[in-house]
Amino acid sequence: MSAGETQKPVALAMGAGDGIGAAFARRFARAGFRVVITRRDAEKSAALVAELAAEGHEMHALSLDARDEEQVTALFDRVEAEMGPIEVALYNAGSNSPFPFLETKSTMFRKIWQLACFGGFLTMREAAARMVPRGRGTILVTGASASLRGKAGFGAFASAKHGLRALAQSLAREIGPKGVHVAHIVIDAGVDMPAIHERRRKKFGDDHVDEEDILVKPDSIAETFMAVHNQPRDAWTHEIDLRPYGENW
């Protein structure tokens, strides 16, 4: 935002659940952004909206299917018209449920690709279409271990995350010289949130490992998002990987 503007910058997160998305909302709201997040059921973020409102911050949670082109385009139009120019856009949606290769139905493969890759394409395209004419903005994309390597049982997810990474690379090379920063953030670990703890308990039991050594905290990820957004134009990062010190990589 230029010195002459009084309007708060807008930060938008697509596929913002209770982990990374919520941390993004808190970090950017507390930095003075008007925050908009989307997820399938926005009511699940009501407590977060109330929490930030109590602190005096503005946040909006909207229901949206990130795979639906009309919904995504309409969302960007609405946010820009009602709240102001989008300064930061994050794509964070994905489905990393494991499916053995020979048991993966075509319908399931397509659903995973649509959410983890196609939705990212729609978000990046709509964000770029609005940021490029202004010559500024940041597009952030949440990657995963599967963005870099395939793993048994994760063929569908890995193919989608590889595709999302390639999209981000292509877009960065296309619009970086036009003033828009595109960055792919690889989360090469589990995320410290209740759903992941429950999954690990089912797989390993209650006392198998110190969770702080092998799970990355959502607030730490959000801090990296902010740091990347604040990078000067002469030293932009396209890709950065995050993992806890106890992660075996």
C-alpha positions in Angstrom: 0.0 0.0 0.0 1.4 3.4 -1.0 2.0 6.2 1.5 -1.0 8.2 0.2 -3.5 5.4 0.7 -5.5 5.2 3.9 -7.3 1.9 3.0 -6.0 -1.2 4.8 -4.4 -3.8 2.5 -6.4 -7.0 2.1 -5.1 -10.5 2.7 -7.1 -13.4 1.3 -6.6 -17.1 2.1 -8.3 -19.9 0.1 -8.8 -23.2 1.9 -8.3 -21.8 5.3 -9.0 -24.3 8.0 -8.2 -24.4 11.7 -4.4 -24.8 11.3 -2.4 -23.0 8.7 -5.4 -20.9 7.5 -6.3 -19.7 11.0 -2.7 -18.8 11.7 -2.4 -16.8 8.5 -5.6 -14.9 9.5 -4.2 -14.0 12.9 -0.8 -13.0 11.7 -2.0 -10.8 8.9 -4.9 -9.3 10.9 -2.6 -8.3 13.7 -0.3 -6.7 11.1 -3.0 -4.4 10.0 -4.6 -6.3 7.1 -8.3 -6.7 6.4 -8.4 -10.5 6.2 -10.7 -12.7 4.2 -10.6 -16.5 4.5 -12.6 -19.1 2.6 -13.5 -22.7 3.4 -16.3 -25.1 2.6 -18.2 -24.2 5.8 -17.4 -20.7 7.0 -19.4 -21.3 10.2 -16.4 -23.4 11.4 -14.4 -20.2 11.6 -17.0 -18.2 13.6 -14.9 -18.4 16.8 -11.8 -17.1 15.0 -13.8 -14.2 13.6 -15.0 -13.4 17.1 -11.5 -13.7 18.5 -10.0 -11.2 16.1 -13.0 -8.9 16.3 -12.5 -8.7 20.1 -8.9 -7.6 19.4 -10.2 -4.9 17.1 -9.3 -6.6 13.8 -11.4 -7.1 10.7 -11.8 -10.6 9.4 -14.4 -12.2 7.2 -15.0 -15.9 6.7 -16.9 -17.0 3.6 -18.1 -20.4 2.4 -16.6 -21.4 -1.0 -15.7 -24.4 -3.1 -12.2 -23.6 -4.4 -12.7 -26.0 -7.3 -15.6 -24.0 -8.7 -14.5 -21.4 -11.3 -17.5 -19.2 -11.0 -17.3 -19.1 -7.2 -13.6 -18.2 -7.2 -14.0 -15.5 -9.8 -17.0 -14.0 -8.0 -15.1 -14.1 -4.7 -12.2 -12.0 -6.1 -14.6 -9.6 -7.7 -16.5 -9.2 -4.4 -13.5 -8.8 -2.2 -11.9 -6.2 -4.5 -15.2 -4.3 -4.8 -16.2 -4.3 -1.2 -13.0 -4.5 0.8 -10.2 -3.2 -1.4 -7.3 -4.4 -3.5 -6.0 -7.8 -2.6 -2.3 -7.4 -1.5 -1.7 -11.0 -0.5 -3.4 -14.2 -1.7 -2.7 -17.6 -0.2 -3.8 -20.9 -1.7 -3.9 -23.5 1.1 -6.5 -26.1 0.0 -5.6 -29.7 -0.5 -6.5 -33.3 0.4 -3.6 -35.6 1.5 -5.6 -38.7 2.5 -3.7 -41.8 1.5 -5.1 -44.2 -1.1 -3.2 -47.3 -2.3 -2.5 -46.8 -6.0 -4.5 -49.9 -7.2 -7.5 -48.9 -5.0 -7.6 -45.3 -6.2 -10.7 -44.7 -8.3 -10.7 -42.2 -11.1 -13.3 -40.2 -9.3 -11.2 -39.9 -6.2 -8.1 -39.0 -8.2 -10.0 -36.3 -10.0 -11.3 -34.8 -6.7 -7.8 -34.7 -5.2 -6.4 -33.1 -8.3 -9.2 -30.6 -8.5 -8.7 -29.4 -4.9 -4.9 -29.6 -4.6 -4.0 -28.4 -8.1 -6.9 -27.0 -10.2 -8.2 -24.8 -7.4 -4.7 -23.4 -7.0 -4.7 -22.5 -10.7 -8.0 -20.7 -10.4 -6.8 -18.7 -7.4 -3.4 -17.8 -8.9 -5.0 -16.8 -12.1 -7.6 -14.5 -10.5 -5.0 -13.0 -8.1 -2.6 -12.4 -10.9 -5.2 -10.8 -13.1 -5.8 -8.1 -10.5 -2.2 -7.7 -9.2 -0.3 -7.4 -12.4 -2.1 -4.2 -13.6 -1.2 -2.7 -10.2 2.4 -3.9 -10.4 2.5 -5.3 -6.9 1.2 -8.1 -4.7 2.1 -11.5 -3.3 0.8 -14.9 -4.2 1.6 -17.6 -1.7 1.1 -21.3 -2.3 1.2 -24.0 0.4 3.3 -26.9 -0.7 4.1 -30.2 1.0 6.6 -33.1 1.1 4.5 -34.5 -1.8 5.4 -31.4 -3.9 8.9 -32.7 -4.1 8.6 -36.5 -3.9 6.1 -39.3 -4.3 5.3 -41.7 -1.5 3.6 -45.0 -1.4 -0.1 -44.5 -1.0 0.0 -40.8 -2.0 0.2 -41.0 -5.8 -2.9 -38.9 -6.4 -1.9 -36.2 -3.9 1.7 -36.1 -5.0 0.8 -35.7 -8.6 -1.5 -32.8 -7.8 1.1 -31.1 -5.5 3.8 -31.6 -8.1 1.4 -29.9 -10.6 0.7 -27.0 -8.2 4.4 -26.4 -7.7 4.9 -26.3 -11.4 2.1 -23.8 -11.8 3.6 -21.6 -9.2 7.1 -21.8 -10.9 5.6 -20.9 -14.2 3.6 -18.0 -12.9 6.5 -16.7 -10.9 8.7 -16.5 -14.0 5.8 -14.9 -16.0 4.7 -12.2 -13.6 7.7 -11.7 -11.3 9.2 -9.2 -13.7 5.9 -7.4 -13.6 6.1 -6.7 -9.9 4.1 -9.6 -8.4 5.9 -12.0 -6.0 4.9 -15.7 -6.3 6.2 -18.0 -3.6 5.8 -21.7 -3.0 6.2 -22.7 0.7 7.0 -26.4 1.2 5.8 -27.7 4.5 8.0 -30.8 4.8 6.4 -32.2 8.0 3.2 -32.7 9.8 1.4 -29.6 11.1 0.9 -29.3 14.9 -2.9 -29.4 15.0 -5.5 -31.7 16.6 -6.3 -33.6 13.5 -2.7 -34.5 12.9 -2.2 -35.5 16.6 -5.2 -37.8 16.4 -3.9 -39.4 13.1 -0.5 -40.0 14.7 -2.0 -41.4 17.9 -3.9 -44.0 15.8 -0.8 -44.9 13.9 1.9 -44.8 16.6 0.2 -44.8 20.0 0.3 -42.1 22.7 3.9 -42.0 23.8 6.0 -42.7 20.7 7.8 -39.4 20.3 8.1 -35.8 21.5 5.6 -34.1 19.2 7.5 -30.8 19.4 10.4 -32.4 17.6 8.5 -33.5 14.5 5.5 -31.2 14.0 5.7 -27.6 12.6 3.5 -25.1 14.4 1.0 -23.1 12.3 2.1 -19.8 13.8 5.6 -20.5 12.5 4.3 -21.1 9.0 2.3 -17.9 9.2 5.4 -16.0 10.3 7.2 -17.3 7.2 4.3 -16.2 5.0 4.7 -12.7 6.4 8.5 -12.7 6.0 8.2 -13.8 2.4 5.6 -11.1 1.7 7.9 -8.5 3.2 10.9 -9.4 1.2 12.4 -6.5 -0.8 12.1 -6.8 -4.6 15.9 -7.3 -5.0 15.9 -10.5 -2.9 12.7 -12.4 -3.5 12.3 -16.1 -2.6 10.3 -18.3 -4.9 10.6 -21.5 -2.9 11.4 -22.2 0.8 11.0 -25.4 2.8 10.1 -25.6 6.4 10.5 -28.6 8.8 11.1 -29.0 12.5 14.6 -29.7 13.7 13.6 -33.3 14.7 12.3 -34.2 11.2 14.2 -36.9 9.4 14.6 -35.7 5.8 
